[in-house]
Amino acid sequence: MVLLIDVFAYLMVVLHALATMAQSLVIGGIVFVLAVARPLMPALGPAGPDILARCRRWTAWAAIALVAVEAARVAARAAVLLDTLDMSIGGVLGADFATASFLRMALALAVAAIVFGPVAGWRLAALPAIVLGLVMVSILISHANGRLDNRLPIGVATAFHVLGAGAWIGGIPYFLITLRRSGHESWRRLGERFSRLAMVAVGLLICGAAFMAYTYIGGIPAAYGTAYGVMIVSKVALFASLITLGAINYRLVRRLSIEPGRADLPLRRFAEVEIGIGVAVFFAAASLTSLPPAVDLVEGRASLAEIGARMTPYWPSLDSPAHGTLSIPSLHAQIAAAKAIAAENVPEAYVPGGTPPPPRTFEDGAWSEFNHNWAGILVLGIGALALVQRFGGASWARHWPLLFIALAVFLIIRSDPEAWPLGDVGFFESFRDPSVVQHRTFIALIAGFSFVEWRVQTGLWTPSRTSWVFPLLTALAGTLLLTHAHPVGNVKEQLLIEITHVPMGILGIMGGWARWLEIRLPGRGGRVAGWVWPICFLAIGYLLFFYREN
C-alpha cells in the first residue's frame, strides 16, 4: 500500500491518459459508423458489411478497455483514500470521482452491448445519446467542474474539445480499417467524407481549446512562466503537426481518383503517424490534469529573464561533484551519525516518494548537469553517425545504436544517486519513487530498442517488423517524457527544469515517427523522413549538452 501511495500521482496521469484514449476511440468509432461507414456502405461494395462489422467490434473493444481503465482508477483512488483517511468504503465509493467513473463505465458497457450487434432501430438512436453522456462525464472530471465562475461556457468549451478530439483522432483508426478493406474505386469518396468530418471536428476542437486556453492561462506571462502554460504550448506544437499531416492527407485524398495506387499508401502511412502523435497529445492532456491552471498560480512564475538565463548555452564543465556532497547522501550521513550518538532506532532518513524532496543544493544541480551534458555528447554522436551513414561510404557508422547501450549503462549508474548502485536505497525499494520508475522505464526502452536496432542495422536480423521497434519505442519514450516530473520542492525551479525536457519529448516523438515513415513509406517521402530523424537527435543532443540547472 505504501508503494501505491508513493506512485499514486504518476499512476493517475497514466491511467487518465489511457482512459482518454479509450474514450476517444469509443466516440470516434460511433461517429465514424454513423457519419461515414453506414452512409457509404453501398459504395463500399461487397466489403461494406465486413467493414461495418469490424468498426463496430473495434468500438466495442475500446468500450471494454475504457471500463477496465476506469475500474483501475476507482480501485487505486479508493485504496489510497481508505489507507490515508478515516473514510468508510461507502463514503469513498459515493464520492464525486467514483460517481463519474461509474457513470462512464455504465455508458461504455452500454456501447459494447449495442455495437456488438447490428446497429439499427433503437440501437442507432441510442448511440448519439451515449456520446453526449460520455462528453458530460468528461466535463464532470475536468478543471471546468472545479471553477467558481464561468462554469457553463468553460463546460461547453470542454465539450467541444472532447467531442472534436474523439471524432477526429479517435476516428482515424477506423478510417484506416475502412481504407485497407475497401476497393480503390471507393477511396476518394471515403477520403472526402472523412476529411469533411475531420474538418468539423477540428473546428470544434480549436474553438474549445482556444476558450479553455484563454480562461485557464490568463495571459502571455503565465503561458511561459508556469508548468501548465508550458504543457499547453507543447500540446499546441503537437496539434500543429497533426494539422500539417491532416493537410497532407487532404491533398492525397484529392489525388485518389487520379492515382489510387500511389496515393493510397502515403495516405495510410501519414494516418498511422497521426494516430501516434494523437496518443502523445492525450498523454500531454493527462499531464495537465495534475497541474493547477496557470491563472491560479500567481506566485512562483518564472520570468523571461530567468528562462533566458537557464536556456543560454554555455560550455559545460563536464566535471562531476563527489557523490557524498549531494543532499540526500549528506542527509543520510548526518542521520547515521546522530543515530550512532543517541544509540536509538531512528527511522529511515529518506524514502523516495514518501516524503517531500529535500532542499536542492548546488552540488545536486552540478550532478544533474554532468549527467545531461555527457548524455548529450552520446546523443550528438548518435545523430552524427546516423547522418554519416545516410551520406554513404562509411559502413562503420551503422553501429550507431551501440551508443544507446552506452547511454543506458551510464544512466543506470548516474540517474538516481540516492538509489542503487551508488546510493543507500536498494534497487527494488527505489521503485517507490515515481521519478526513479520513470528513469528506469526510459533506460529499459533505450536498452531494448538499441539492441534490436543494432542487429537490424548490421543485417543480423531481417529488417521486417523488427525494424519497427526503434521508431515505436523512441516515440513512446518522447511521449512519456511529456509526463515526467522531477521531485523539486521549488515550483519555479521545477518549471525551469521541465521547460528543457518538453522540447526533448516533442523532438523524440517527431524523430520516432520520422523513422517510422522512412521504413514504411517508399519513395521521396521516406527519403526525406530519413534525414529528419537524425536531425531530431542532433537537436536533442544539443539541448542535453548545454543543459544547466545552476
N, C-alpha and C positions, 0 to 999 in steps of 0.2 A: 504493500500500500504506500509506503514511503516513496518507493520508486515512481509510482504513478503520480503522486503529488509533485515530485520534482520535475517530471517531464510533462506535466499536465498542459501548460500553456502552449508548448510547441505541438503536442498531440492534438490540441483543439484546432490549431491552424491547419494542420494536415487533414484532419477529418472534415473541417469546414470546406477545404478545397475539394476534397473528394465528393462531398455532398453537393457542392455547387456544380461540379462536372456531371454527376449523375442526374441531377435535376435538369440541367441544360439539355442533356441527351433525351430525357423524357419529353420536355417541352418541344425540342427540335424535332423529335420523332413524330409527335402528334401533329404539329404544324405542317411538317413535310407530308405526312399521309393525307391530311385534309386539303392542303393547298396545292400539292404537286402530284403525288403518286396517284391518288384516286381520280382527279380530273384528267390526267394524262394516260390512264390505264389503257384505253382503246388504242392510243397512238403508240404504246409500248409494244404492241403486238402480242405474240404468244407468251413472251416473258413477263407480261404485265401482272398476272395473278401471282407468279412466283416472287416478283419484286415487291409487290404489296405485302405479301406474307412475310418476307424477310424483314422489311421495315417494321412491321408490327412485332415480330419476335425480338428484334433489337430494342425496340421501345420497351417491351415487357421486361427484358432482362435488365435494362437500365433502371426501370422502376424497382425491381427486386434489389439491385445494388444500392439504390437510394434508401430502401428500408433497412438494409444491413448496416449502412454507414450511420444512419440516424439512430439505430439501436445502440451502436457502439458509442455514439456521442452521449446519449442519455445514460448509459451504463457507467461511462467514465466520470461524468459530472456527478451522478448520484453517489458513486463510490467515494469521491473526494469530499463531497458535502457531508455525507454520513460520518466520515472519519474525522473531519475537522470541525464540524459544528454540531450543536446539540439539536438535531432535527430528526424527526421520525421519517420513515420511508414514505408515509402518506404525504407528509409535508413536502418532501423532495419531489415526488412524482406529481404533485399538484402545482409545482412552481411553473412560472411562465415559460421557461426554456423547455421543460418537459411537455407541457401542453402543445407548444409549437411543433416539437418533434413528433409527438403522437399524431397531430393533425397531418403533418407531411407524410408520415408513414401510412396513414389511412388513405390519403389521396393516391400515394404511389401504389398501394395494394389494389385500389380501385382501377388504376390504369392497367396494371398487369392482368387483372381479371377480365377487363374489357378487350384489350388488344390481342390477347392470346386467341380470341375467336374472331370471326368476321365482323368488321366494323360497319354496322348498318343499323337503321332504325334508332331506337333509344340509345344504343351504344354510341352511335355517331353524334347524337345531340349532347351526350354527357361529357364528351372529351373537352370541348371548349370550356365548360364549367369547371372541369378539373384543373385545366391550365390556369384559369383565373384563381382558383383556390391555392394552387402552388405559389403563384405570384403574391397573393395576400399573405401567406405564411412567411415568404421571404421578407416582406415588409416588417412583420412582427419581430423577426430576429435581427433586423438591421439597425444601424445607427438612427434611422428615421423614427423608430418607435421610442427612442430614448430622448428625443428633443423636447424641449419645453415650449418652443414656438415654431410656427410654420410646419407643423407636423403633416398637415394634409398635402401641401404642394411637394414637400420632400418625399412623402409616401408615394405620390403619383409619379414623381421623377424616378424613384426606386423601381416602381412597377414597370415603367418604360424601359429602364436599364436591364432588368431581369428578363423581361419578355423579348427585348431585342437581342440580347446575348444568346438566349436559348434558341430562338428561331434561326439565327444566323450561324453562330459557331456550333450549336448543338445540332443543326440541320446538315452540316457538311458531311458527316459520315454517311448519312442516308443518301445524300446526293452521290457520293462515291459508289455506294452499293448499287444504286439505280444505273449509274453510268456504266459500270462493269457488266451488268446483266442485260442491258438493253442493246438493241441494234443501232448501227451508226445512223440509220435514217431518222431516228427519233432524238439523237443527241442535241441537235440545235434547239428543238422545241423544249426539251428538258432543261438545257442550259439557260435558255432565255427565261423560262418560268422561274427557275430557282434564282436567277440573277435579279428578277423583279422582286421576289420575296426577300432576298438579301438586302436590296436597297431600302425597302420599307423597314426592315429590322434594324439596319444600320442607322437609319434616320431616328427611329425610336431610341436606340442606344445612345446616340450622340446628344439628343435633346435631354434625356435623363441624366447622362453623365455631366453635361455642361452645368445644369442647375445644381446637381449634387456637389460638383467641384466648387462652384461659386458659394454655396452655403457652408460646406464643411471646411474649406480652406480659408476663405475670408480675405485674401489679398496676396500679392506677389511675395512679400517677405515671408509669409507662412508657407508658401509653395516651396521655397528652397531652404527655409530655416527650421523645418520640422520633419520628423520621420514620416508622418502622414503625407505631407506635401511631396516628399521625395518619392514615395511609393506611387502616388498619383501620377507624377511625371514619368515614372517607369512604365506604368500602365498605358499612358499616352504614347510613349515610344513604341511599345509592343502593338498597340492598336493601330498606329500609323503603318507599321509593317504589314499588319493584316489588311488594311485598306489598300496598300500597294499591291499585295498579292491578289486581292479581290478585283482590282482594276485590270491586272494582267489576265486573270481568268475571264473577265468580261470580254476582253478583246479576243481571247481564244474561243469563247462561245460564238462570237460573230464569224469566226473562221471555220466553224464546224461543218457548215453546209458546203464550203468550198474545198477544204482539206480535212475531211473527217478522220482519216487515219493519222495524219500528222498532228492535228490539234488536240486529239483526244488524250494522248499520253501526257503532254505537258499540263493539260488541264487537271488530270488526275494527280500528277506529282505535286503541283502547286497547292492543290486542295489538301494533300497529305501534310504539307508544311503548315498550311493554315490551321489544321487540327492541332498540330504540335505547339504552335505559338499560342493558340487558344487555350491549351492546357496551362501554359505559363501565365496567361492573363488570369485564369481562375486562381492560381496559387498566389499571384500578387494581390488579387482581390481579397483572398482569405487573410493575407498578412494585415490588410487594412482593418479587419475586424478586431485585431488585437491591439490596435493603436487608437488613442483618443483623437477625434477630429482636430485638425490643425487650428481651427478657430478657437478651440477651448484651451489650447496650450499657449498661453501668453508669455509665461516665464520660461527661460531655458532655450529660447530660439537661438540659432546660430546666425551671425551676420554674414554679409557677403565678404567682408574683410577677413573674418575667421575662416570661412570656407576657402577663399582665395589663398590664404596663408597655408592652409593644410594641403591644398592641391598644387601649389607651386613646386615644380620639380627642383630637387637639389641632389647633389651626388651623395648617395648613401655611404655610411662608413663601413658597412659590412662586417662590423665587429660586434660580437655578442657579449652582453653582460654575463657575469657569473650566475649560475643557477641559484646559488644561495642568497643573492641580493634581491630576488624577486619578492613581492609582497607576501604571497601565500607560503613559500618555503620559510621566509623570515618569521612569519606568524607561527608556523609550526615549531620552529626552533625556540621562539620565546615561550610558548606554552609548554613545550617539553622541559625547558629549564625551570619554569615555575612549578611544574608537576614534581620534578626531582627535589626541589627545595621543600615544598609543602608535604611531599610524600603522601599525596592523596589522589584519588581517582578523578582526574579531570576529563570531561567529555572531549570528543574529537574537536580539533580546532576548526576545521572547515571541511564540510562535505559538499562537493559541487552540487549546486541546485537546491541545497537545503537551507541556506542562509543567504542574506543579501551579500553581494560581492564586496570584497574588501576594497579599501582605497587603492586607486591605481597609481603606482609610483613611476618615476622617470625610467627606472630600470625595466619595469613591466612594458612600457612603451618601446624601449630600445630592443627588448627581446622580440616583441611582435614585429617591429620594423625589420630586424635581421631575418626573421622567417619569411616575411613577404618579399624582401629585396632579393634574397637568394632564390626563392621560388620564381621570381620574375626573370632571373637570369636563365633558369631552366626552361621556362615557357617561351622566352625570346629565342632560345636555341631551337625549341620545337618548331616554332613558326618559321624561323630562318631555314632550317633544314628541309621543311616541307616545301618551301618556295624553291630551294635549290633543286630538290627532286623534280619539281614541275618544269624547271628550265631544262632538265635532262643532262646526261653526260656525267652524272655523279651517282653511281649505284650505291655507294656507302651512305648517302643521305637518306635512303629508305629505312634506315634503322632509327629514325627519329622517335618512334614510340618508346624506345628504351629510356629516353629521358623522362618519360612519365613514371616509369618504375623508380627511377632515382628520386623523383619528386615525392612519390608515395612513401618511400623509405625515410626521406628527410622529414616529412610531415608527421609520420607516426612517432618519430623521436621528439620533435620540437614543438608540435602544435599546441599541446596542453602540458605545460611544465609542472603543474601540480599533480599530474597523474602519471601512471606507468608509461614509459620506463624510467623517467627522470625523477618523478615526484613520489610522495608518500602514499598517494591514493592508488589502490590496486586497480588492475585492468578492468575487472567486472564492476567493482564499486564505482569506477569513474563514469559508467554509463548512466548514473543518476543525474548527471549534469546534461541538460539539453544541448549546450554548446559542444560538449565533448561528443555526444551522439551525432550531431551534425558533422563535426570534423571527421569522425571515424567513417561516417557514411560517404563523405566526399573521397576519403582515402581509398575506401573499398571500390568506389566507382572508378577512380583513377587506375588502381591496380588491375581491375578487371578489363577495362577497355584497352589499356596499354598492351597487355599480354596478347589479347585477341588481335588487335590491330597490327602488332609487330609480326605475328605469324601470317597475317593477310598480306602485309606489305612485302615480306620476304618470300612469298609464294609457298610457304609451308602448309598453308590451308587454302583451299579453293575459295576465291573471293565471291561466294554466293551470299547467303543470308548472314554469314558470319561477319561480312563487311558492314552490316547494319549496326553492329554492336557499338562501334566507336561513335558514330553520329548520334545515336539514340541516347547513350549514356552521357555524352557531352551535353546534349540539350537538357537532359534530366538534371545534371549537376548545375547547370546555369539556372534552371527553374528553382531548384532547392536553395540556391544561393540567394534568391529573392526573399526567401522566408527566414534566412539565417539571422539570428540576433546575437549580439555579443553581450555578455553579462557585465555591463558597466553601470555603476550607480549613477553617474552624472549623465543627465538626459542629453545635454549638449554634446558631451564627448562621445556618447553612443551614436548620435547623429553624424558627427564628423567621421566616425569610423565607417558607418553604413553607407555614407554618401560615395565612398570609393568602391564599395562592394556591389552596389546596384548596377553601375555600368559594366562591371565584370560579369555579372549574371546575364545581362542582356547580350553582351558580346558572346558569351558561352552558348546561349540559345541560338543566336544568329549563326555562329560558327558551326554548331552541330547540324543545323538544318541545311546550311550551305553544303556541308559534306554529304548529307543525305541526297541533295539534288545532284551533286557530282556523280554519285553512284547510280542513282535511279533514273536520271534524265539524260539520255544520249544527245549528242549534237552540241550546238553552240551554248545552249542554256547550261548544260552540265559543265562544259569547259569554263564558262565564266564563274560558276559557283565554285569550281576547283581552285580558283585564285582568291575567292572571297574568304574562305575559312582560314587559310594560313595568316591572312592579314588580320583577322579577328584575334588569332592567338598572339600575333605580334602586339596588337593593341592591349590585350590582357597583360602580356609580359611587361609592357611599358608602364601600365598602371601599378603593377606589383613592384617593379624595380624602383620606382620613385615614391612608393608608399611611405607615409610618415604618420606618426602619432604624437611626437613630442614637438 
